[in-house]
């Protein structure tokens, strides 16, 4: 069974079977995707993380199909209908639709019209009709009239009900209807009567139809949301005549009276049984496809957001701006610890501009502030202008930071545990400052759905979304690496092989025993066994360890190889890191073993060149147009600087500093056709845009990146 599954995966992903076998063996042994892709390249043929994750996903789905097969086989065996031929068909199939088609005739069902007709003894008459030889069906039907069957018409109707069910349960018939749906199904939505005002936001779909195969994911999800909220009635259907015509070509033979009865049964089967059943299939499959596309968009955005450029360990003053309630100001040390908090009121109605300016300047001096982070919410532009116009005694960089999800974090259990003595305003401001220092470390504390990237995240399958986003978070955390001595429990949770309990144990051990001085010390953490150490150690960093490799992505299992390299060069490991000439004369082929090949040795050399390097880009300062503060300041034709805040299938949203993001439709992103906005931009990229249209009433801004 497993061998067959592995062959299917190898064929589908076009990868070598031996590498699939090894990858699945590693997964079954508890290895994580980041660990396998980073530290087991010899066994996987240097599969990247995307391929390893694809193998894992397909493997899990095929195992689910195996479970379904077991259920089907048991059910059929219990009924006494499992023939060797059926068993062979079921065992050889790995297509869920095909399996359900095989099982359909034997699936326990409620009392259908066909079941009732069979109970009246009309199945023999149905078989006579199905053969289509009989020219006098009424004469044959009269023989079935009895106490339960009143007359010939009832006998024929019952027989047709049985034939209709046979046609519905015929796998060829179902495939015929599926083909018709695939080629010509149209999704149609209409307004539910009396819901015009309530459902006004779905006005575009009050009378809408489009070929299903051309309906993009965002539109289908919008339609389905309107249906779920009770404003739209939605159908998916091909031409009914086409269904009947194609079924007729297969089932209706000759030109007898029996053939006419079969044709009647066929029309009934198509309309009453087959079409609704296949429509449900296509409704589900199209929704699943739309979900997958939306989740892919969300995952791509989340990855870019989590890997946003960090400022690094700098002392930061963070401001959560506001008008009436003032601006909450916090000062953080280089590790993001809270040192001070208070409020200033530089804006109306208080307008304490001078006092606020004096306070900011004194805090910058007192806490030796190196950067200022300003949340991009209410009063952000005014606060940015106020802060940038101040004079400081030291160099201070000013950044505007996305505060999406900061309010969710500030009210969360995580925030309450971190700052039990402070209110939500302080916690929110701290989160803004920490996002500047290290976006990844802070954003992992927030439910990704609250971070403000993606489309229709509340409409897609939530289990699939969570699984995909957790995988992205795990991937990003392990790609960057985690400081063992400064990371929060939340960040450690996502390290390969750890999870919440071991992360909690690490923090508790650190609190009781002080900072870790080596990776090996991890083995003393309660319940952190050999397997967890193997999976996690390479992704954890200790900056001031005696062994310099502890601050690199070199795994402890190959430390001895690096030490042998240093010994052969007549130097220390530290010298291999610091001196390029010490590394130049190393011949990698001399260090190949049964378990370590060139891929791992090349990774080792890369790490020795730049140990513990951060794969994220260096942060850049950005400034909005100094004359633009609200939508009223915008005019058609203006060219403005902006920041990409969200990427969808239909375009990108750009913040130009007016509290309302503008849309650059995909058709306005380049002078050539593009199918994916990610071809042109990345999240938080600094761009130039032209204002094309401003709808002040609906607060909609249309932008373009063409000819800018």
C-alpha positions in Angstrom: 0.0 0.0 0.0 2.7 2.5 1.0 4.8 1.5 -1.9 1.9 2.3 -4.3 1.3 5.6 -2.6 5.0 6.5 -2.9 4.9 5.7 -6.6 1.9 7.9 -7.2 3.5 10.8 -5.4 6.8 10.3 -7.4 4.8 10.3 -10.7 2.7 13.3 -9.8 5.6 15.5 -8.5 8.0 14.1 -11.1 10.6 13.2 -8.5 12.7 10.1 -8.1 11.0 7.2 -6.1 14.0 6.7 -3.9 13.8 10.3 -2.8 10.1 10.0 -2.1 10.7 6.8 -0.1 13.3 8.5 2.0 11.3 11.7 2.5 8.2 9.8 3.7 10.4 7.6 6.0 11.7 10.8 7.5 8.2 12.3 7.9 6.9 9.1 9.5 9.9 9.3 11.9 8.8 12.7 13.1 11.1 14.9 11.0 9.8 18.4 10.1 9.7 19.9 6.6 12.3 22.6 7.5 14.7 20.0 9.0 14.4 17.6 6.1 14.9 20.3 3.4 17.9 21.8 5.3 19.7 18.9 6.8 18.8 15.7 4.9 19.6 16.8 1.3 21.5 13.6 0.5 18.4 11.5 1.3 16.0 13.7 -0.6 18.0 14.6 -3.7 18.3 18.2 -2.4 14.5 18.7 -2.4 13.6 22.2 -1.4 11.1 23.1 1.2 8.3 23.5 -1.3 8.8 20.0 -2.7 9.1 18.4 0.8 5.9 20.2 1.8 4.2 19.0 -1.3 5.2 15.4 -0.6 3.9 15.7 2.9 0.5 17.2 1.8 -0.1 14.6 -0.9 1.0 11.7 1.4 -1.5 12.8 4.0 -4.3 13.1 1.4 -3.6 9.6 0.0 -3.6 8.2 3.5 -7.1 9.7 4.0 -8.2 8.0 0.8 -6.8 4.7 2.2 -8.9 5.2 5.3 -12.0 5.8 3.1 -11.3 2.7 1.1 -11.2 0.6 4.4 -14.6 2.0 5.4 -16.1 1.2 1.9 -14.6 -2.3 1.9 -16.0 -3.1 5.3 -19.4 -1.7 4.5 -19.6 -3.8 1.3 -18.3 -6.9 3.0 -20.8 -6.6 5.8 -23.6 -6.4 3.1 -22.2 -9.5 1.4 -21.8 -7.6 -2.0 -18.0 -7.4 -2.1 -16.9 -9.5 -5.1 -13.2 -10.1 -5.9 -13.5 -7.8 -8.9 -15.0 -4.9 -6.9 -12.4 -5.4 -4.2 -9.6 -5.2 -6.8 -11.2 -2.0 -8.3 -11.4 -0.3 -4.9 -7.9 -1.3 -3.8 -6.4 0.0 -7.1 -8.2 3.3 -7.1 -6.7 6.5 -5.5 -9.3 8.8 -6.9 -11.9 9.7 -4.3 -14.6 10.5 -6.9 -14.0 7.2 -8.6 -14.2 5.4 -5.2 -17.5 7.0 -4.3 -18.9 6.1 -7.8 -18.0 2.5 -7.2 -19.6 2.5 -3.8 -22.7 4.5 -4.7 -24.9 1.5 -5.7 -24.1 -0.3 -2.4 -24.2 2.8 -0.2 -26.9 2.5 2.5 -29.6 4.9 1.4 -32.9 6.3 2.7 -36.2 5.0 1.2 -36.0 6.4 -2.3 -38.7 6.1 -5.0 -36.6 3.3 -6.5 -36.4 1.4 -3.2 -40.2 1.6 -2.7 -40.7 0.3 -6.3 -38.4 -2.6 -5.6 -40.3 -3.4 -2.5 -43.4 -3.6 -4.7 -41.6 -6.2 -6.9 -41.1 -4.0 -9.9 -37.4 -4.7 -10.4 -37.9 -7.4 -13.0 -40.0 -5.0 -15.1 -37.2 -2.4 -14.8 -34.8 -5.1 -16.2 -37.2 -5.8 -19.1 -37.3 -2.0 -19.9 -33.5 -1.7 -19.6 -32.9 -4.4 -22.2 -35.0 -2.3 -24.6 -36.3 -5.2 -26.7 -39.9 -5.1 -25.6 -42.4 -3.5 -28.1 -45.5 -3.8 -25.9 -44.5 -2.5 -22.5 -48.1 -2.1 -21.2 -48.8 -5.8 -21.8 -45.6 -6.7 -19.8 -46.5 -4.1 -17.1 -50.0 -5.5 -16.6 -48.4 -8.6 -15.2 -47.1 -6.6 -12.3 -50.4 -5.1 -11.2 -51.5 -6.4 -7.8 -52.6 -5.2 -4.4 -49.6 -2.9 -4.0 -49.5 -1.7 -7.7 -52.8 -0.2 -8.7 -52.4 -0.1 -12.4 -50.1 -0.3 -15.5 -49.2 3.4 -15.2 -48.0 2.9 -11.6 -46.1 -0.2 -12.6 -44.3 1.6 -15.4 -43.6 4.7 -13.2 -42.1 2.4 -10.5 -39.9 0.6 -13.1 -38.7 4.0 -14.5 -37.8 5.1 -11.0 -35.6 2.0 -10.6 -34.0 2.6 -14.1 -33.4 6.3 -13.2 -31.6 5.2 -10.0 -29.5 2.7 -12.0 -28.5 5.4 -14.4 -27.7 7.7 -11.5 -25.5 5.1 -10.0 -23.7 4.2 -13.2 -20.2 5.5 -13.2 -20.2 6.1 -17.0 -23.3 8.2 -16.7 -21.8 10.3 -13.9 -18.6 10.8 -15.9 -20.7 11.9 -18.9 -22.5 14.5 -16.8 -19.2 15.6 -15.2 -17.8 16.2 -18.7 -20.8 18.3 -19.7 -20.3 20.3 -16.5 -16.6 20.7 -17.1 -17.1 22.0 -20.6 -20.2 24.2 -20.2 -21.2 24.8 -16.6 -22.4 28.3 -15.9 -22.5 29.8 -12.4 -25.5 32.0 -12.0 -26.5 34.2 -9.1 -29.8 36.1 -8.5 -31.1 38.3 -5.8 -33.2 36.8 -3.1 -36.5 38.6 -3.3 -36.9 41.5 -0.8 -33.1 41.7 0.0 -32.2 44.6 -2.3 -31.3 47.1 0.4 -29.8 44.7 2.9 -27.6 43.1 0.2 -26.6 46.2 -1.6 -22.9 45.4 -1.4 -23.6 42.4 -3.6 -25.4 44.5 -6.3 -22.9 43.3 -9.0 -24.2 39.8 -8.5 -28.0 40.4 -8.4 -28.2 39.2 -12.0 -25.0 37.6 -12.8 -23.8 34.6 -14.8 -20.4 33.4 -16.1 -18.8 30.2 -17.3 -17.6 28.4 -14.1 -14.2 27.6 -15.5 -13.6 31.4 -16.1 -14.9 32.6 -12.7 -11.8 33.8 -10.7 -11.5 32.8 -7.1 -12.2 36.2 -5.6 -15.4 36.5 -7.5 -16.6 33.0 -6.7 -15.9 33.5 -3.0 -17.8 36.8 -3.1 -20.8 35.1 -4.7 -20.6 32.3 -2.2 -20.4 34.8 0.7 -23.5 36.5 -0.6 -25.3 33.2 -0.8 -24.2 32.3 2.8 -25.5 35.6 4.1 -28.9 35.0 2.5 -28.8 37.7 -0.2 -28.1 35.5 -3.3 -29.4 32.4 -4.8 -26.7 30.5 -6.7 -26.8 27.7 -9.2 -24.1 25.9 -11.3 -25.5 24.2 -14.4 -24.8 23.4 -18.0 -27.4 23.2 -20.7 -30.0 20.6 -19.6 -30.6 19.4 -23.2 -26.9 18.7 -23.6 -27.0 16.4 -20.5 -30.0 14.5 -21.8 -28.6 14.3 -25.3 -25.2 12.8 -24.2 -26.8 10.4 -21.7 -29.3 9.3 -24.4 -26.5 8.5 -26.8 -25.1 6.0 -24.3 -28.2 4.5 -22.7 -31.0 4.6 -25.3 -30.7 1.7 -27.8 -33.1 1.1 -30.7 -36.6 2.5 -31.2 -38.9 0.3 -29.1 -41.5 1.2 -26.5 -39.1 0.0 -23.9 -36.5 2.5 -25.3 -39.0 5.3 -24.9 -39.5 4.3 -21.3 -35.8 4.3 -20.7 -35.6 7.8 -22.3 -38.2 9.0 -19.9 -36.3 7.5 -17.0 -33.1 9.0 -18.3 -34.6 12.5 -18.4 -35.9 12.1 -14.9 -32.5 10.8 -13.7 -30.7 13.7 -15.3 -33.0 16.4 -13.8 -33.9 14.8 -10.4 -30.7 12.8 -9.5 -27.6 13.3 -11.6 -27.7 17.0 -12.2 -28.2 18.0 -8.5 -25.6 15.5 -7.4 -23.0 16.6 -9.9 -23.9 20.3 -9.3 -23.1 19.7 -5.6 -19.8 18.1 -6.6 -18.8 21.1 -8.8 -20.0 23.6 -6.2 -17.7 21.9 -3.7 -14.8 21.4 -6.1 -15.0 25.0 -7.4 -15.2 26.3 -3.8 -12.2 24.1 -2.9 -10.2 25.4 -5.9 -11.1 29.0 -5.0 -10.2 28.4 -1.4 -6.8 27.0 -2.5 -6.1 30.0 -4.6 -7.1 32.4 -1.9 -5.0 30.5 0.7 -2.1 30.6 -1.6 -2.4 34.4 -1.9 -2.6 34.7 1.8 0.3 32.4 2.4 2.5 34.3 -0.1 1.6 37.6 1.5 2.2 36.2 5.0 5.6 34.9 4.0 6.6 38.3 2.7 5.2 40.0 5.7 7.0 37.7 8.2 10.2 38.1 6.3 9.9 41.9 6.2 13.2 43.8 6.8 14.1 44.1 10.5 15.7 47.2 12.0 17.7 44.9 14.2 18.6 45.3 17.9 18.3 49.1 18.2 16.7 51.3 20.9 13.3 52.3 19.7 10.7 54.9 20.7 7.3 53.7 19.5 4.2 55.9 19.1 0.6 54.6 18.8 -0.9 57.9 17.4 -4.4 59.4 18.2 -6.3 62.7 18.5 -8.6 63.0 21.5 -6.9 60.3 23.6 -3.4 61.5 22.7 -0.5 59.5 21.4 0.8 56.6 23.5 4.6 56.7 23.6 6.8 53.8 24.8 10.6 53.4 24.9 12.2 50.0 24.3 15.7 48.7 24.7 17.5 46.9 21.9 15.9 43.6 22.9 12.4 45.1 22.8 12.0 45.3 26.6 9.7 48.2 27.9 11.6 50.9 29.7 9.1 53.8 29.8 5.6 54.8 28.8 3.5 57.9 28.8 1.0 60.0 26.7 1.6 63.2 24.6 -1.1 65.4 23.0 0.3 67.1 20.0 -2.9 67.2 18.0 -6.4 68.7 18.4 -8.3 69.1 20.7 -5.5 69.6 23.2 -2.8 70.8 20.8 0.0 70.6 23.3 2.6 70.8 20.6 5.5 72.5 22.5 5.2 70.2 25.5 4.9 67.2 23.3 8.0 68.2 21.2 10.0 68.8 24.4 8.9 65.4 25.8 9.9 63.4 22.6 13.3 65.2 22.5 14.0 64.4 26.1 13.0 60.8 25.8 15.3 60.4 22.8 18.2 61.7 24.8 17.3 59.9 28.1 17.0 56.5 26.5 19.5 57.0 23.7 16.9 56.3 21.1 18.1 55.3 17.6 14.8 55.0 15.7 11.2 56.0 16.1 8.3 53.8 15.0 4.9 55.3 14.3 1.7 53.2 13.9 0.0 53.8 10.5 -3.6 54.2 12.0 -5.5 57.3 13.1 -3.4 60.5 13.2 -0.4 58.7 11.7 0.4 61.2 9.0 0.1 64.2 11.4 2.2 62.4 14.0 4.9 61.5 11.4 5.0 65.1 10.2 5.3 66.3 13.8 8.1 63.8 14.7 10.1 64.5 11.5 10.1 68.2 12.1 11.7 67.9 15.5 15.4 68.5 16.0 17.4 65.8 17.9 20.8 65.7 19.5 21.6 62.4 17.8 20.8 60.6 14.5 17.3 59.2 14.7 15.5 57.3 11.9 11.7 57.6 11.6 9.6 54.7 10.3 5.9 54.2 9.8 4.9 50.7 10.8 1.8 48.7 10.0 -0.3 48.3 13.1 -2.7 45.7 11.6 -3.4 43.2 14.4 -1.8 45.3 17.1 -5.2 45.8 18.9 -5.8 42.0 18.6 -2.4 41.3 20.2 -2.9 44.0 22.9 -6.1 42.3 24.2 -4.7 38.8 23.9 -3.7 36.3 26.6 -0.1 36.5 25.3 0.0 40.3 25.8 -1.6 40.0 29.3 1.0 37.5 30.3 3.8 39.7 29.0 2.5 43.0 30.5 0.0 42.1 33.3 0.4 45.6 34.9 -0.2 47.6 31.7 -3.3 48.4 29.7 -4.0 47.7 26.1 -2.7 51.1 24.9 0.8 50.4 26.2 0.8 46.8 24.9 -0.3 48.1 21.4 2.5 50.7 21.3 5.1 48.1 22.4 3.9 45.8 19.6 4.4 48.6 17.1 8.0 49.2 18.3 8.9 45.5 18.4 7.6 45.1 14.8 10.2 47.6 13.7 13.0 45.8 15.6 12.0 42.3 14.4 8.7 41.8 12.5 8.9 38.0 12.6 9.4 37.7 16.4 6.4 40.0 17.0 4.0 38.9 14.3 4.1 35.2 15.3 2.1 36.2 18.4 -0.9 37.3 16.3 -3.4 35.2 14.5 -2.3 35.6 10.8 -6.0 36.3 9.9 -5.7 39.5 11.9 -2.6 40.9 10.2 -4.5 42.4 7.3 -3.1 40.6 4.2 -4.9 38.3 1.8 -8.5 38.1 0.5 -11.7 36.4 1.8 -9.7 34.7 4.6 -12.9 34.2 6.7 -14.7 32.5 3.7 -12.2 29.8 3.0 -11.9 26.4 4.7 -10.5 27.4 8.1 -8.7 24.1 8.7 -6.9 24.3 5.4 -6.1 28.0 6.0 -4.7 27.3 9.5 -2.6 24.4 8.2 -1.1 26.5 5.4 -0.4 29.5 7.5 1.1 27.5 10.3 3.4 25.9 7.7 4.4 29.4 6.5 5.1 30.6 10.0 7.2 27.5 10.8 9.1 27.9 7.5 9.9 31.6 8.1 11.0 31.1 11.7 13.3 28.3 10.8 14.6 30.1 7.7 15.7 33.1 9.8 16.8 31.2 12.9 16.0 31.9 16.5 18.2 33.4 19.3 17.9 30.8 22.0 18.6 33.3 24.8 16.3 36.2 23.9 13.4 34.6 22.0 9.9 34.5 23.4 8.1 31.3 24.1 5.8 32.1 21.2 8.6 32.3 18.7 10.3 29.2 20.1 7.0 27.3 19.6 7.5 27.4 15.8 11.1 26.1 15.8 11.4 22.7 14.2 10.7 19.9 16.6 9.7 22.1 19.6 6.0 23.1 20.0 4.3 24.9 22.9 5.3 22.6 25.8 9.0 22.4 25.0 9.2 26.1 24.2 7.7 26.8 27.6 10.2 24.4 29.2 13.1 26.2 27.5 12.0 29.6 28.8 11.5 28.2 32.3 15.0 26.6 32.2 16.5 29.8 30.9 14.8 31.8 33.7 16.1 29.4 36.4 19.6 28.7 35.1 20.5 31.8 33.2 21.4 32.1 29.5 22.3 29.0 27.5 26.1 28.8 26.9 26.0 26.0 24.3 23.5 24.0 22.1 24.3 20.9 24.0 22.9 22.4 27.2 19.5 22.1 25.5 19.6 18.4 26.4 19.2 19.4 30.0 15.8 21.0 29.4 13.0 18.7 30.8 11.3 16.5 28.2 13.6 17.7 25.4 14.8 14.3 24.1 17.3 13.3 21.4 14.7 13.6 18.6 13.6 17.1 19.5 17.3 18.1 19.9 18.0 16.7 16.4 15.1 18.6 14.8 15.6 21.9 16.7 19.3 22.5 17.3 20.4 23.7 13.9 17.7 26.5 13.9 18.7 27.8 17.3 21.4 30.4 17.8 23.7 31.3 20.7 25.5 34.5 19.9 28.2 34.3 22.7 28.8 30.6 22.9 32.3 29.3 23.3 31.7 27.3 20.1 31.3 29.7 17.2 29.3 27.1 15.3 26.5 27.5 17.9 25.7 30.8 16.3 25.4 29.3 12.8 23.1 27.0 10.8 25.7 24.2 11.0 24.0 21.3 12.8 25.8 19.8 15.9 25.7 16.4 14.2 28.4 17.6 11.8 30.5 19.8 14.2 33.2 17.0 14.1 33.6 17.4 10.3 34.2 21.2 10.7 36.6 20.5 13.5 38.5 18.0 11.3 38.6 20.7 8.5 40.2 23.1 11.0 42.6 20.5 12.3 43.7 19.7 8.7 44.3 23.3 8.0 46.3 23.8 11.2 43.9 26.3 12.6 40.9 26.7 14.9 37.2 26.7 13.8 37.0 30.4 14.5 39.8 30.9 12.0 37.8 29.1 9.3 35.0 31.6 9.9 37.2 34.7 10.0 39.7 34.0 7.2 38.7 33.3 3.7 42.2 32.0 2.8 41.8 29.3 5.5 38.7 28.0 3.7 40.1 28.2 0.2 42.3 25.1 0.3 39.6 22.8 1.8 38.8 20.0 -0.6 35.2 19.0 0.2 35.5 15.5 -1.3 37.9 14.6 1.5 35.1 14.9 4.0 32.3 12.9 2.3 30.9 10.1 4.5 28.1 7.6 4.2 25.6 10.1 5.6 27.2 13.5 4.6 27.7 14.3 0.9 28.5 17.4 -1.1 25.2 19.2 -0.6 25.7 19.3 3.2 29.4 20.1 2.9 28.6 23.0 0.5 26.0 24.3 3.1 28.6 24.1 5.8 31.1 26.2 3.7 28.3 28.7 3.1 27.7 29.0 6.8 31.4 29.4 7.6 31.5 32.3 5.2 28.6 34.1 6.7 27.6 32.3 10.0 24.0 33.0 11.2 23.4 35.4 8.3 19.9 36.9 8.3 18.2 36.2 4.9 16.0 39.3 5.3 16.8 42.5 3.4 18.1 45.6 5.1 15.3 48.0 6.1 14.8 51.3 4.2 13.3 54.6 5.4 10.2 55.7 3.6 8.5 59.1 3.4 5.0 59.9 2.1 4.3 63.0 0.1 4.5 65.9 2.6 1.5 67.6 1.1 -0.9 64.6 1.2 -2.8 63.8 4.4 -6.4 62.9 3.4 -8.4 61.7 0.4 -9.5 65.3 -0.2 -5.8 66.2 -1.0 -5.8 63.7 -3.9 -6.3 64.8 -7.5 -6.3 62.8 -10.7 -2.9 62.7 -12.4 -0.8 63.0 -9.2 2.3 60.8 -8.9 2.9 59.7 -5.3 5.2 57.5 -3.3 3.4 54.6 -1.7 3.8 51.3 0.2 2.3 48.0 -1.0 0.0 46.9 1.9 -1.8 43.9 0.4 -1.5 41.7 -2.7 -4.6 39.9 -4.2 -5.2 38.0 -7.4 -6.9 41.0 -8.9 -4.3 43.7 -8.0 -2.5 45.3 -5.1 -3.4 47.8 -2.5 -1.1 50.8 -1.9 -0.9 53.2 1.1 -0.2 56.7 -0.2 -0.7 58.3 3.3 -4.4 59.1 3.3 -5.7 56.4 5.7 -7.5 54.7 2.8 -5.4 52.3 0.6 -5.8 52.7 -3.1 -6.2 49.8 -5.6 -3.8 49.2 -8.5 -5.8 46.8 -10.6 -3.7 44.0 -12.2 -4.3 45.6 -15.6 -2.7 48.8 -14.3 0.5 47.2 -12.9 2.6 46.9 -16.1 2.6 47.7 -19.8 2.4 43.9 -20.5 0.0 41.2 -19.5 0.7 39.7 -16.1 -1.2 36.8 -14.4 0.2 37.3 -10.9 0.8 40.7 -9.1 3.8 39.0 -7.3 5.6 39.2 -10.7 5.8 43.0 -10.2 5.8 43.8 -6.5 6.3 42.4 -3.0 4.5 43.2 0.2 5.8 46.5 1.8 7.7 47.4 -1.3 8.1 51.2 -1.9 6.5 52.1 -5.2 5.4 55.2 -7.3 1.8 55.3 -8.3 -0.4 57.7 -10.4 -3.9 58.7 -9.2 -6.4 57.6 -11.8 -9.7 58.1 -10.0 -10.9 59.3 -6.6 -14.4 58.5 -5.3 -14.6 60.5 -2.1 -18.2 59.4 -1.2 -17.3 55.6 -1.3 -13.7 56.3 -0.2 -12.3 54.4 -3.2 -9.0 55.3 -4.9 -7.9 53.9 -8.2 -4.2 54.0 -8.9 -1.8 53.0 -11.7 1.8 51.9 -11.9 2.0 52.3 -15.7 4.3 55.1 -17.1 5.3 56.2 -13.6 
